[in-house]
Amino acid sequence: MSQIDYIVQPGGHLSGQFRVPGDKSISHRSIMFGALADGITRVSGFLQGEDSLNTLRAFRAMGVEIDGPDAGGNVTIQGVGIDGLRTPAKALDLGNSGTSMRLMAGLLSGQSFDVELRGDASLSRRPMKRVTEPLALMGAQVETAEGGRPPLKIKGGHPIQSIDYTMPMASAQVKSCLLLAGMYAQGTTCVIEPAPTRDHTERMLNAFGYEVHTRDNRICIQGGGRLTACEIDVPADISSAAFFLVAASIAEGSDITLQHVGINPTRTGIIDILKLMGANIELQNQRTVGGEPVADIRVRSARLRGIEVPEGLVPLAIDEFPVIFVAAACAEGKTVVTGAEELRVKESDRIQVMADGLQGIGVDARPTPDGMVIQGGPIRGGRVHSRDDHRIAMAFTMAALRSESAITIEDCENVNTSFPDFIGLASRAGIQVSIAS
């Protein structure tokens, strides 16, 4: 595949109403739980990005009949029941999707067959000990490559035991992995999280009729239950909306409405942080769809100011920090982010890669072990490298709205993992972005 680079011309403003693609976290889980359910699950609004499509392909490879997605994101899943998955003919390739690998490690630990999970070069560098070590405490047999990295080779036929596990760091993927393994365990599995993380797994399991009990920071599941098929309406992904929340905030004269966005309270850190910076964000038409809160979000341009980001908001916005760093570069004064060391083990080291890129376009950005210190000021423009990380590529696209000259962003193929037609939607909104010829 030839390298894709973006060229973004400086200036412009955003206007109009539009809907960003479906939520990636919910799309992944809709396939996993629909596959394990009794009956037919129908999903609408499914994200047709490479990450969630890789999850869909993996369950097809394990004998699940799945129709779609069609052009409207409709998917029909013929559930095989909690014990109905079959041995895949070869290793399951999950591409760039850390969510798929970590959640499926838990789900597949309780199966009767052996299975191997692999990924692309980026995923193969990501740490998996955070799930394999607690899974081992539950009796799962999972082999990793050197350093606890993928591929994961899961040995089937080993009884899974329940566990009380206090997570060393807040991670929805680790929590979800252990809850899914807990469905196959004898007894009750409880996960204690040090800070709130996204709760899509708990909400969706309850929607499928499999009870998850949450009390304060303790989440418990009883083994041996079953899932009952249901209908899932996937809201627009707030992580994808985040780029436009920042873009409309920093580009003078902007006024946009993002439609049907998921506003799960474990995901709205981006809104809270931008509001603390002075953003003009209004939630309209709030409602609940399929157990998930959604709203239309109106954003108008505002003068942002630098802040010290409260550490309690960091886990609620962990995927949005690349574009939050861009907002900080456009704010008046200094922004300080701490408690975000998790960013160093995402698709790239997002602290270092964002700091390098911001410095490359003239921004005073100083990386720290667990965050960054950014002094707002002029953005020169220039050339940055995304390190094949979709969120880095999209964040720097937004930075051009305030730059003095064009920004070229290298290595943007992976934007399709989470945001199909990003260029088209960004262009319609008013951003001058194109693919380098």
Residue pairs with C-beta under 8 A, 6 or more apart in sequence:
1 413
3 410
3 411
3 413
4 411
4 412
4 413
4 435
4 436
5 408
5 409
5 410
5 411
5 412
5 435
5 436
6 393
6 397
6 408
6 409
6 412
6 423
6 433
6 434
6 435
6 436
7 406
7 407
7 408
7 409
7 433
7 434
7 435
7 436
8 396
8 397
8 399
8 400
8 403
8 406
8 407
8 408
8 409
8 431
8 432
8 433
9 400
9 406
9 432
9 433
10 381
10 400
10 401
10 402
10 403
10 404
10 405
10 406
10 407
10 432
11 400
11 401
11 432
12 251
12 401
12 430
12 431
12 432
13 251
13 252
13 253
13 254
13 301
13 401
13 430
14 244
14 247
14 248
14 251
14 254
14 255
14 256
14 429
14 430
14 431
15 254
15 255
15 256
15 429
15 430
16 256
16 257
16 428
16 429
16 430
17 256
17 257
17 258
17 259
18 256
18 257
18 258
18 259
18 425
18 428
18 429
19 236
19 258
19 259
19 260
20 236
20 237
20 240
20 241
20 244
20 258
20 261
20 419
20 425
21 47
21 48
21 49
21 236
21 237
21 240
21 418
21 419
21 420
21 421
22 45
22 46
22 47
22 73
22 234
22 235
22 236
22 237
23 47
23 200
23 234
23 235
23 236
23 237
23 238
23 239
23 262
24 47
24 49
24 51
24 52
24 99
24 237
24 239
24 240
24 418
25 99
25 172
25 198
25 200
25 237
26 200
26 204
26 232
26 234
26 235
26 262
26 292
27 43
27 46
27 47
27 52
27 55
27 234
28 51
28 52
28 55
28 97
28 99
28 100
28 103
29 103
29 176
29 200
29 201
29 204
30 41
30 43
30 46
30 75
30 77
30 204
30 232
30 234
31 43
31 52
31 55
31 56
31 59
31 66
31 75
31 77
32 55
32 59
32 103
32 104
32 107
32 180
33 41
33 204
33 205
33 208
33 227
34 41
34 43
34 75
34 77
34 79
34 229
34 232
35 59
35 62
35 64
35 66
35 77
35 79
35 80
35 85
36 79
36 80
36 81
36 82
36 84
36 85
36 107
36 227
37 77
37 79
37 81
37 208
37 226
37 227
37 228
37 229
37 230
38 79
38 81
38 226
38 227
38 228
38 229
39 79
39 228
39 229
40 76
40 77
40 78
40 79
40 229
41 76
41 77
41 79
41 229
41 230
41 231
41 232
42 74
42 75
42 76
42 77
42 231
42 232
43 68
43 73
43 74
43 75
43 76
43 77
43 231
43 232
43 233
43 234
44 72
44 73
44 74
44 231
44 232
44 233
44 234
45 73
45 233
45 234
45 235
45 236
45 260
46 52
46 68
46 69
46 73
46 74
46 75
46 234
47 73
47 234
47 237
47 418
47 420
48 69
48 73
48 420
49 416
49 417
49 418
49 419
49 420
50 95
50 96
50 97
50 414
50 416
50 417
51 95
51 96
51 97
51 99
51 100
51 417
51 418
52 97
54 93
54 94
54 95
54 96
54 97
54 100
55 94
55 97
55 100
55 104
56 66
56 69
56 75
57 93
58 88
58 92
58 93
58 94
58 100
58 104
59 66
59 77
59 85
60 66
61 88
61 89
61 90
61 92
62 85
62 86
62 87
62 88
62 92
62 115
63 80
63 84
63 85
63 86
64 77
64 78
64 79
64 80
64 85
65 77
65 78
66 75
66 76
66 77
66 78
67 75
67 76
68 74
68 75
68 76
69 75
73 234
77 229
79 227
79 229
80 86
81 226
82 183
82 184
82 225
82 226
82 227
83 112
85 108
85 111
85 113
86 113
87 113
87 114
87 115
88 115
91 115
91 116
91 117
91 118
91 151
92 104
92 115
92 116
92 117
92 118
93 118
93 119
94 100
94 101
94 104
94 117
94 118
94 119
94 123
95 119
95 120
95 123
95 417
96 119
96 120
96 122
96 123
96 347
96 390
96 414
96 417
97 119
97 123
97 417
98 119
98 123
98 126
98 173
98 346
98 347
99 173
101 117
101 119
101 123
101 126
101 128
101 150
101 152
102 128
102 130
102 131
102 173
102 174
102 176
102 177
103 173
103 176
103 177
103 180
103 201
104 117
105 117
105 128
105 131
105 132
105 135
105 142
105 152
105 154
105 177
106 131
106 135
106 176
106 177
106 178
106 179
106 180
106 181
106 182
107 177
107 180
107 181
107 183
108 115
108 117
108 154
108 156
109 135
109 138
109 140
109 141
109 142
109 154
109 158
109 160
109 181
109 184
110 140
110 160
110 181
110 183
110 184
110 185
111 154
111 156
111 184
112 156
112 157
113 156
113 157
114 153
114 154
114 155
114 156
115 153
115 154
115 156
116 151
116 152
116 153
116 154
117 150
117 151
117 152
117 154
118 124
118 150
118 151
118 152
119 126
119 150
119 151
121 388
122 347
122 348
122 388
122 389
122 414
123 150
124 145
124 149
124 150
124 151
125 149
126 149
126 150
126 345
126 346
126 347
127 147
127 148
127 149
127 345
128 144
128 148
128 149
128 150
128 152
129 144
129 148
130 168
130 169
130 171
130 174
131 173
131 174
131 177
131 178
132 140
132 142
132 144
132 148
132 152
134 163
134 165
134 174
134 177
134 178
135 142
135 177
135 178
135 181
136 142
137 163
137 165
138 160
138 161
138 162
138 163
138 178
138 181
138 182
138 185
138 189
139 158
139 159
139 160
139 161
140 154
140 158
140 160
140 181
141 154
141 155
141 158
142 152
142 153
142 154
142 155
143 152
143 153
143 155
144 150
144 151
144 152
144 153
145 151
159 186
160 181
160 182
160 184
160 185
160 186
160 223
161 185
161 186
161 187
162 182
162 185
162 186
162 187
162 188
162 189
162 190
162 223
163 178
163 182
163 185
163 189
163 190
164 189
164 190
164 192
165 178
165 189
165 190
165 191
165 192
166 192
166 194
167 174
167 175
167 191
167 192
167 193
167 194
168 194
169 194
169 342
170 193
170 194
170 195
170 196
170 197
170 315
170 342
171 197
171 342
172 197
172 198
172 199
172 200
172 201
172 266
174 191
175 191
175 193
175 197
175 201
175 219
176 200
176 201
178 189
178 191
179 189
179 191
179 201
179 202
179 205
179 212
179 219
179 221
180 201
181 189
182 188
182 189
182 221
182 222
182 223
183 210
183 221
183 223
183 224
183 225
184 223
185 223
186 223
186 224
187 222
187 223
188 220
188 221
188 222
188 223
189 220
189 221
189 223
190 218
190 219
190 220
191 218
191 219
191 220
192 217
192 218
192 219
193 217
193 219
194 217
195 217
195 312
195 315
196 217
196 266
196 315
196 316
197 266
197 315
197 316
198 264
198 266
198 267
198 316
199 214
199 264
199 266
200 264
200 292
201 212
202 212
202 214
202 219
203 264
203 291
203 292
204 232
204 291
205 211
205 212
205 221
205 227
206 212
206 291
207 230
207 232
207 290
207 291
208 227
208 228
208 229
208 230
209 226
209 227
209 228
209 230
210 221
210 225
210 226
210 227
211 221
211 222
211 225
212 219
212 220
212 221
213 219
213 220
213 221
214 220
231 290
232 290
233 289
233 290
235 260
235 261
235 262
235 289
235 292
235 294
236 258
236 259
236 260
236 261
236 262
236 294
237 261
237 262
237 418
238 261
238 262
238 263
238 264
238 267
238 268
238 270
238 271
238 320
239 267
239 270
239 319
239 320
239 391
239 418
240 418
240 419
241 258
241 261
241 297
242 270
242 319
242 320
242 323
242 324
243 323
243 394
243 395
243 397
243 398
244 256
244 258
244 299
244 429
245 258
245 270
245 271
245 274
245 279
245 281
245 297
245 299
246 274
246 323
246 324
246 326
246 327
246 398
247 254
247 398
247 401
247 429
247 431
248 254
248 255
248 256
248 299
248 300
248 301
249 274
249 277
249 279
249 280
249 281
249 299
249 301
249 302
249 304
249 327
250 301
250 304
250 326
250 327
250 330
250 398
250 401
250 402
251 301
251 401
251 402
251 430
252 301
253 301
254 299
254 300
254 301
254 430
255 298
255 299
255 300
255 301
256 298
256 299
256 429
257 284
257 296
257 297
257 298
257 299
258 296
258 297
258 299
259 296
260 289
260 294
260 296
261 294
261 295
261 296
261 297
262 292
262 293
262 294
263 271
263 283
263 286
263 293
263 294
263 295
263 297
264 292
264 293
265 293
265 316
266 316
267 316
268 316
269 313
269 314
269 315
269 316
269 317
269 318
269 320
270 317
270 320
270 323
270 324
271 281
271 283
271 297
272 313
272 316
272 317
273 307
273 309
273 313
273 317
273 324
274 281
274 304
274 324
274 327
275 281
276 307
276 309
276 310
277 304
277 305
277 306
277 307
277 327
277 328
277 331
277 335
278 302
278 303
278 304
278 305
278 331
279 299
279 302
279 304
279 327
280 299
280 300
280 301
280 302
281 297
281 298
281 299
282 297
282 298
282 299
283 295
283 296
283 297
284 295
284 296
284 297
284 298
285 295
285 296
286 293
286 294
286 295
287 293
287 294
287 295
288 294
303 332
304 327
304 330
304 331
304 332
304 376
305 331
305 332
305 333
306 328
306 331
306 332
306 333
306 334
306 335
306 336
306 374
306 375
306 376
307 331
307 335
307 336
308 335
308 336
308 338
309 324
309 335
309 336
309 337
309 338
309 371
311 338
311 339
314 337
314 338
314 339
314 340
315 342
317 324
318 340
318 342
318 343
319 346
319 391
321 337
321 340
321 343
321 350
321 354
322 350
322 354
322 389
322 391
322 392
322 394
322 395
323 391
323 394
323 395
323 398
324 337
325 337
325 354
325 358
325 365
325 372
325 374
325 395
326 358
326 395
326 396
326 398
326 399
328 335
328 337
328 372
328 374
328 376
329 358
329 363
329 365
329 374
329 376
329 377
329 379
329 399
329 402
330 376
330 379
330 399
330 402
331 376
332 376
333 375
333 376
334 373
334 374
334 375
334 376
335 372
335 373
335 374
335 376
336 371
336 372
336 373
337 371
337 372
337 373
337 374
338 368
338 370
338 371
339 370
339 371
340 351
340 370
340 371
341 369
341 370
341 371
343 349
343 350
343 351
343 371
344 350
344 351
344 352
346 389
346 391
347 387
347 388
347 389
347 390
347 391
347 414
348 386
348 387
348 388
348 389
348 392
349 387
350 389
350 391
350 392
351 367
351 368
351 371
351 372
352 367
353 385
353 386
353 387
353 389
353 392
354 365
354 372
354 392
354 395
355 365
355 366
355 367
355 372
356 384
356 385
357 384
357 385
357 386
357 392
357 396
358 365
358 374
358 399
359 365
360 382
360 383
360 384
361 379
361 380
361 381
361 382
361 384
361 396
361 399
361 403
361 407
362 377
362 378
362 379
362 380
362 381
362 382
363 374
363 375
363 377
363 379
364 374
364 375
364 377
365 372
365 373
365 374
365 375
366 372
366 373
366 374
378 404
379 399
379 402
379 403
379 404
380 403
380 404
380 405
381 400
381 403
381 404
381 405
381 406
381 407
382 405
382 407
382 408
383 407
383 408
383 409
383 410
384 396
384 407
384 408
384 409
384 410
385 409
385 410
385 411
386 392
386 393
386 396
386 409
386 410
386 411
386 412
386 414
387 411
388 411
388 413
388 414
389 414
390 412
390 414
390 415
390 416
390 417
390 418
390 419
391 418
393 409
393 411
393 412
393 414
393 415
394 415
394 419
394 422
396 407
396 409
397 407
397 409
397 422
397 426
397 431
397 433
398 431
399 407
400 406
400 407
400 431
400 432
400 433
401 431
408 436
412 435
415 422
416 422
423 433
423 434
423 435
426 433
427 433
427 434
